[in-house]
């Protein structure tokens, strides 16, 4: 990868359009999680300190090209101001006369957040006309939104064709961390992977089985692999089609990649019945039970594996970590990754639910890198071209 970063730009007095991923979870008008706001701060603070006239672009939710007051970025402007300790102006439009007036009022060092770019259908269509309207507001373009880099939208890909451009600090850090997983990673390399379905991560398995030394499988996808091997998983969440799981198992056997599956599990009559949760050997799951977490013996076995690793990717929780009765597996394995990291291992948390679990259970800060990308991280690990990244690499 070859591209400039924001530090390579002369930004003083320049209007700098910055695409951030401020698609934060909201509870009414309140931001429920500030992680993406905090991730944007280093780039925005650097631009402020170097005299740029910063114009922030982002989306929130899926308004389908229509204005929706429930998905306004106005609360995010206040959150940015709090985190940056400077005023952050807000424009209730992202293009047009209102946006142009707000930009014209900026002075060196000022920061302005424009309204949700997805209020316009041209954003997700990567409409050249919409991109051109955005470009009129700036002199330079910085893409700091790794979480949307897998989307070829006007504000994530189109703008790079129209303005001198560079990567923000977050974008550069994400790409550097993920490159360490795919470009000659230190061995042993262990992938701890969970999540709901195997079919959502077929590409990741297909790519990583050629790179890693061992997989530790949890979450709903472990149920699919177990079922593919003939194990009864009761009423547990699993893929209906077992053929992809069988192909992955065969590929792992062919490449001699260790493929660890649960040897015990936390089960209950339903996910909601936490008070009736119990630990059973994996061959003793009842027909009317659901698997909600890996069991303690599995968690300890996985912990021993990751503690010996030099490179670790954590790409999904081991169970329904949101509920206290089912979070032990993710916590034990996460803490083992933290210990390995303290001894020099490279550890990357792969965004999405994995990042949320790492933050909730308290081991995120001890990781080498916690990705802000969900789909973007998966597509990178699959080896796909990310349009937002490819655009930055062009002169």
C-alpha positions as CSV (number, residue, x, y, z in Angstrom):
1,X,0.0,0.0,0.0
2,X,1.3,3.4,-0.9
3,X,-0.5,6.6,0.0
4,X,0.1,9.9,1.7
5,X,-1.2,10.5,5.3
6,X,-2.6,13.7,6.6
7,X,0.7,14.6,8.1
8,X,2.1,14.9,4.5
9,X,-0.3,17.6,3.6
10,X,0.1,21.4,4.0
11,X,-3.3,22.1,5.6
12,X,-2.9,25.6,7.1
13,X,-5.7,27.8,5.8
14,X,-7.0,25.0,3.6
15,X,-10.5,23.7,3.6
16,X,-10.0,20.0,4.4
17,X,-12.9,17.6,3.8
18,X,-12.5,14.7,6.3
19,X,-14.6,11.5,5.9
20,X,-14.9,10.0,9.4
21,X,-17.0,7.0,10.5
22,X,-19.3,8.6,13.1
23,X,-22.0,6.0,12.7
24,X,-22.5,5.7,16.4
25,X,-25.1,3.7,18.2
26,X,-27.9,6.0,19.4
27,X,-30.5,5.7,22.2
28,X,-32.9,8.4,21.2
29,X,-30.9,11.6,21.1
30,X,-28.1,10.1,23.3
31,X,-24.9,8.5,22.0
32,X,-24.7,5.0,23.5
33,X,-21.1,4.3,22.6
34,X,-18.4,7.0,21.9
35,X,-15.7,4.6,20.5
36,X,-16.0,5.9,16.9
37,X,-16.0,9.5,18.1
38,X,-12.9,8.9,20.1
39,X,-11.3,7.1,17.1
40,X,-11.8,10.2,15.0
41,X,-10.1,12.6,17.5
42,X,-6.4,12.2,16.6
43,X,-6.9,13.2,13.0
44,X,-9.3,16.1,13.8
45,X,-7.1,17.4,16.6
46,X,-4.0,17.4,14.3
47,X,-5.9,19.3,11.7
48,X,-7.1,21.8,14.3
49,X,-3.6,22.3,15.7
50,X,-2.2,22.8,12.2
51,X,-4.6,25.5,11.2
52,X,-6.9,23.6,8.8
53,X,-10.5,24.6,8.2
54,X,-11.9,21.2,8.8
55,X,-15.2,20.0,7.3
56,X,-16.2,16.6,8.7
57,X,-18.4,14.2,6.6
58,X,-20.1,11.1,7.9
59,X,-23.2,9.0,7.8
60,X,-25.5,7.7,10.5
61,X,-27.7,4.8,10.1
62,X,-29.6,3.9,6.9
63,X,-31.9,6.8,5.9
64,X,-32.1,5.5,2.3
65,X,-31.4,8.8,0.7
66,X,-34.1,10.7,2.6
67,X,-33.8,13.3,5.4
68,X,-34.7,11.7,8.8
69,X,-34.4,13.8,12.0
70,X,-33.8,10.6,14.0
71,X,-30.6,10.1,12.1
72,X,-29.2,13.6,12.3
73,X,-25.6,14.0,13.2
74,X,-26.3,17.1,15.4
75,X,-25.7,15.2,18.7
76,X,-22.4,14.0,17.3
77,X,-21.2,17.6,16.8
78,X,-21.6,18.1,20.5
79,X,-19.7,14.9,21.3
80,X,-16.8,16.0,19.0
81,X,-16.7,19.4,20.7
82,X,-16.5,17.7,24.1
83,X,-13.7,15.3,23.0
84,X,-11.7,17.9,21.2
85,X,-12.3,20.6,23.8
86,X,-13.1,23.2,21.1
87,X,-16.3,24.4,19.5
88,X,-17.6,22.3,16.7
89,X,-20.1,23.9,14.4
90,X,-22.9,22.0,12.8
91,X,-24.5,22.6,9.4
92,X,-28.0,21.1,8.9
93,X,-27.1,20.3,5.2
94,X,-24.2,18.5,3.6
95,X,-24.4,20.3,0.2
96,X,-26.0,23.4,-1.1
97,X,-26.1,27.0,0.0
98,X,-26.5,26.2,3.7
99,X,-23.4,24.0,3.7
100,X,-21.4,26.6,1.6
101,X,-22.3,29.4,4.0
102,X,-21.1,27.3,7.0
103,X,-17.9,26.5,5.3
104,X,-17.3,30.2,4.3
105,X,-17.5,31.2,8.0
106,X,-14.7,28.9,9.0
107,X,-11.4,30.3,10.2
108,X,-8.1,28.5,10.6
109,X,-8.3,25.8,13.2
110,X,-12.1,25.6,13.1
111,X,-14.1,22.4,12.8
112,X,-17.5,21.9,11.2
113,X,-19.6,18.8,11.0
114,X,-22.0,18.6,8.0
115,X,-25.3,16.7,8.2
116,X,-25.7,13.0,7.4
117,X,-24.4,12.5,3.8
118,X,-26.8,9.5,3.4
119,X,-29.7,11.9,3.4
120,X,-28.9,12.3,-0.3
121,X,-29.4,9.3,-2.6
122,X,-26.2,10.3,-4.5
123,X,-24.0,9.2,-1.6
124,X,-24.6,5.5,-1.8
125,X,-24.9,5.5,-5.5
126,X,-21.4,7.2,-5.7
127,X,-23.0,9.8,-8.0
128,X,-20.3,11.9,-9.6
129,X,-22.6,15.0,-9.4
130,X,-23.1,14.6,-5.7
131,X,-19.4,14.0,-5.2
132,X,-18.7,17.1,-7.2
133,X,-21.0,19.1,-4.9
134,X,-19.1,17.9,-1.9
135,X,-15.8,18.6,-3.5
136,X,-16.7,22.2,-4.1
137,X,-16.6,22.7,-0.3
138,X,-13.0,21.7,0.1
139,X,-9.4,22.1,-1.2
140,X,-8.1,18.7,0.2
141,X,-9.7,15.4,1.0
142,X,-8.7,13.1,3.9
143,X,-10.3,9.6,4.3
144,X,-10.2,8.5,8.0
145,X,-13.2,6.2,7.8
146,X,-11.8,2.7,7.6
147,X,-15.2,1.3,8.8
148,X,-16.8,2.4,5.5
149,X,-13.7,1.8,3.2
150,X,-15.4,-1.3,1.7
151,X,-18.2,0.9,0.3
152,X,-17.7,2.8,-3.0
153,X,-19.7,5.8,-2.0
154,X,-19.3,9.4,-3.0
155,X,-17.8,10.5,0.3
156,X,-15.6,7.4,0.7
157,X,-14.4,6.8,-2.9
158,X,-15.7,9.5,-5.3
159,X,-14.0,12.5,-3.6
160,X,-10.6,11.0,-4.0
161,X,-10.9,11.4,-7.7
162,X,-11.6,15.1,-7.4
163,X,-9.3,16.5,-4.7
164,X,-5.7,16.0,-3.6
165,X,-6.1,13.3,-0.9
166,X,-4.5,11.4,1.9
167,X,-5.3,8.9,4.6
168,X,-6.2,10.0,8.2
169,X,-4.3,8.6,11.2
170,X,-7.0,6.1,12.0
171,X,-7.1,4.8,8.4
172,X,-3.4,4.4,8.3
173,X,-3.3,2.6,11.7
174,X,-6.0,0.2,10.7
175,X,-4.2,-0.7,7.4
176,X,-0.9,-1.1,9.1
177,X,-2.3,-3.4,11.8
178,X,-4.2,-5.6,9.4
179,X,-1.2,-5.8,7.1
180,X,0.7,-7.4,9.9
181,X,-1.8,-10.3,9.9
182,X,-1.5,-11.0,6.2
183,X,2.0,-10.1,5.3
184,X,4.5,-12.5,6.8
185,X,2.9,-12.7,10.3
186,X,5.0,-14.0,13.2
187,X,4.4,-17.6,14.0
188,X,2.6,-19.3,15.7
189,X,-0.4,-17.4,14.3
190,X,-3.8,-18.2,16.0
191,X,-7.2,-17.0,14.9
192,X,-9.9,-16.9,17.6
193,X,-13.1,-16.7,15.6
194,X,-16.8,-16.6,16.6
195,X,-19.9,-15.0,15.5
196,X,-23.3,-16.3,14.5
197,X,-22.8,-18.0,11.1
198,X,-20.1,-19.8,9.1
199,X,-21.6,-18.6,5.8
200,X,-20.9,-15.0,6.8
201,X,-17.1,-15.7,7.1
202,X,-16.4,-18.3,4.4
203,X,-14.0,-15.9,2.7
204,X,-12.1,-15.2,5.9
205,X,-11.7,-19.0,6.6
206,X,-10.6,-19.6,3.0
207,X,-7.9,-17.0,3.2
208,X,-6.7,-17.4,6.8
209,X,-6.5,-21.2,6.6
210,X,-3.5,-20.6,4.4
211,X,-1.9,-18.3,6.9
212,X,-2.7,-19.4,10.5
213,X,-1.4,-22.3,12.5
214,X,-4.6,-22.8,14.5
215,X,-8.2,-21.8,14.8
216,X,-10.1,-21.6,18.0
217,X,-13.8,-21.6,17.2
218,X,-16.7,-20.4,19.3
219,X,-20.1,-18.7,19.0
220,X,-22.9,-19.9,16.8
221,X,-20.5,-20.9,14.1
222,X,-18.9,-23.5,16.4
223,X,-22.4,-25.1,16.5
224,X,-22.4,-25.4,12.7
225,X,-19.0,-27.0,12.6
226,X,-20.0,-29.4,15.4
227,X,-23.2,-30.3,13.5
228,X,-21.1,-30.9,10.3
229,X,-19.1,-33.4,12.3
230,X,-22.2,-35.2,13.5
231,X,-22.5,-33.7,17.0
232,X,-26.0,-33.0,18.3
233,X,-26.3,-29.3,19.1
234,X,-30.0,-29.3,20.2
235,X,-31.9,-26.2,19.2
236,X,-28.7,-24.1,19.0
237,X,-28.2,-21.4,16.4
238,X,-26.4,-22.9,13.4
239,X,-26.4,-22.7,9.6
240,X,-28.9,-24.9,7.8
241,X,-26.5,-25.7,5.1
242,X,-23.6,-27.6,6.5
243,X,-21.6,-28.1,3.2
244,X,-19.5,-24.8,3.6
245,X,-18.5,-26.0,7.1
246,X,-17.5,-29.4,5.8
247,X,-15.4,-27.8,3.0
248,X,-13.6,-25.6,5.5
249,X,-12.9,-28.6,7.8
250,X,-11.5,-30.5,4.8
251,X,-9.4,-27.5,3.8
252,X,-8.0,-27.2,7.3
253,X,-7.1,-30.9,7.3
254,X,-5.4,-30.6,3.9
255,X,-3.3,-27.7,5.1
256,X,-2.7,-29.3,8.5
257,X,-4.1,-26.3,10.3
258,X,-5.3,-27.1,13.8
259,X,-9.0,-26.6,14.1
260,X,-10.2,-26.5,17.7
261,X,-13.9,-26.9,18.5
262,X,-15.6,-26.8,21.9
263,X,-15.2,-29.9,24.1
264,X,-17.8,-28.6,26.6
265,X,-20.5,-25.9,26.5
266,X,-22.8,-23.7,28.6
267,X,-26.4,-24.7,27.7
268,X,-29.8,-23.5,28.7
269,X,-33.5,-24.1,27.6
270,X,-33.3,-20.7,25.9
271,X,-30.9,-17.8,25.8
272,X,-33.2,-15.9,28.2
273,X,-33.1,-18.7,30.8
274,X,-29.8,-17.7,32.4
275,X,-30.9,-19.0,35.8
276,X,-31.1,-22.5,34.3
277,X,-27.7,-22.4,32.5
278,X,-25.4,-25.4,33.1
279,X,-22.1,-26.8,31.8
280,X,-22.2,-30.1,29.9
281,X,-19.7,-32.1,27.8
282,X,-20.2,-31.3,24.1
283,X,-21.7,-34.7,23.4
284,X,-24.3,-34.2,26.1
285,X,-26.3,-31.3,24.7
286,X,-30.0,-32.0,25.1
287,X,-32.4,-32.0,22.2
288,X,-34.3,-29.0,23.6
289,X,-31.2,-27.0,24.8
290,X,-29.3,-24.2,23.2
291,X,-25.5,-23.6,23.4
292,X,-24.9,-20.1,24.7
293,X,-21.1,-20.1,25.4
294,X,-18.1,-22.4,25.2
295,X,-17.6,-24.3,28.4
296,X,-14.8,-23.6,31.0
297,X,-12.6,-26.6,29.8
298,X,-12.8,-25.3,26.2
299,X,-12.0,-21.7,27.4
300,X,-8.9,-22.9,29.2
301,X,-7.8,-25.0,26.2
302,X,-8.2,-22.0,23.9
303,X,-6.4,-19.8,26.4
304,X,-3.4,-22.2,26.5
305,X,-3.2,-22.1,22.7
306,X,-3.3,-18.3,22.3
307,X,-0.8,-17.7,25.1
308,X,1.8,-19.5,23.0
309,X,1.0,-17.4,19.9
310,X,3.1,-14.6,18.4
311,X,0.2,-13.3,16.2
312,X,-3.4,-13.4,17.2
313,X,-6.6,-12.2,15.5
314,X,-9.8,-12.2,17.6
315,X,-12.7,-12.0,15.2
316,X,-15.8,-12.8,17.2
317,X,-17.0,-13.6,20.7
318,X,-17.2,-17.1,22.1
319,X,-20.8,-16.9,23.3
320,X,-23.7,-14.5,24.0
321,X,-21.3,-12.2,25.9
322,X,-24.0,-9.5,26.3
323,X,-25.6,-11.7,29.1
324,X,-23.5,-12.3,32.2
325,X,-24.2,-16.1,32.3
326,X,-22.6,-16.5,28.9
327,X,-19.6,-14.3,28.8
328,X,-17.0,-16.4,30.6
329,X,-15.6,-18.0,27.5
330,X,-15.0,-14.7,25.7
331,X,-13.5,-13.2,28.9
332,X,-11.1,-16.1,29.6
333,X,-9.9,-16.2,26.0
334,X,-9.6,-12.4,25.8
335,X,-7.6,-12.2,29.0
336,X,-5.2,-14.9,27.6
337,X,-4.8,-12.8,24.4
338,X,-3.9,-9.8,26.7
339,X,-1.3,-11.8,28.5
340,X,0.2,-13.0,25.2
341,X,0.3,-9.4,24.0
342,X,2.1,-8.3,27.2
343,X,4.8,-10.8,26.3
344,X,5.2,-9.3,22.8
345,X,2.6,-11.0,20.6
346,X,0.7,-8.9,18.0
347,X,-3.0,-9.0,18.7
348,X,-5.7,-7.5,16.5
349,X,-9.4,-7.4,17.4
350,X,-11.4,-7.5,14.2
351,X,-14.1,-4.9,14.7
352,X,-17.9,-5.4,15.0
353,X,-19.0,-7.7,17.9
354,X,-15.4,-8.7,18.7
355,X,-14.5,-5.0,19.4
356,X,-17.7,-4.5,21.4
357,X,-17.0,-7.6,23.5
358,X,-13.4,-6.5,24.1
359,X,-14.5,-3.1,25.4
360,X,-17.4,-4.5,27.5
361,X,-15.2,-7.2,29.1
362,X,-12.2,-4.9,29.7
363,X,-9.4,-6.3,27.6
364,X,-9.6,-3.9,24.6
365,X,-7.0,-1.5,26.0
366,X,-4.4,-4.4,26.3
367,X,-4.7,-5.4,22.6
368,X,-2.2,-4.2,20.0
369,X,-5.0,-2.9,17.9
370,X,-8.8,-2.8,18.1
371,X,-10.3,-2.3,14.6
372,X,-13.2,0.1,14.1
373,X,-14.2,-1.8,11.0
374,X,-16.8,-4.6,10.8
375,X,-17.5,-5.4,7.2
376,X,-14.3,-3.6,6.1
377,X,-12.1,-5.7,8.4
378,X,-13.7,-8.9,7.1
379,X,-13.3,-8.0,3.5
380,X,-9.7,-7.0,4.1
381,X,-8.9,-10.3,5.7
382,X,-10.6,-12.0,2.8
383,X,-8.2,-10.3,0.4
384,X,-10.8,-8.1,-1.3
385,X,-10.0,-4.7,-2.7
386,X,-11.5,-2.0,-0.5
387,X,-12.7,0.9,-2.8
388,X,-12.0,3.6,-0.2
389,X,-8.4,2.3,0.2
390,X,-7.8,1.8,-3.5
391,X,-8.8,5.4,-4.2
392,X,-6.2,6.7,-1.8
393,X,-3.5,4.7,-3.5
394,X,-4.1,6.5,-6.8
395,X,-2.0,9.6,-7.6
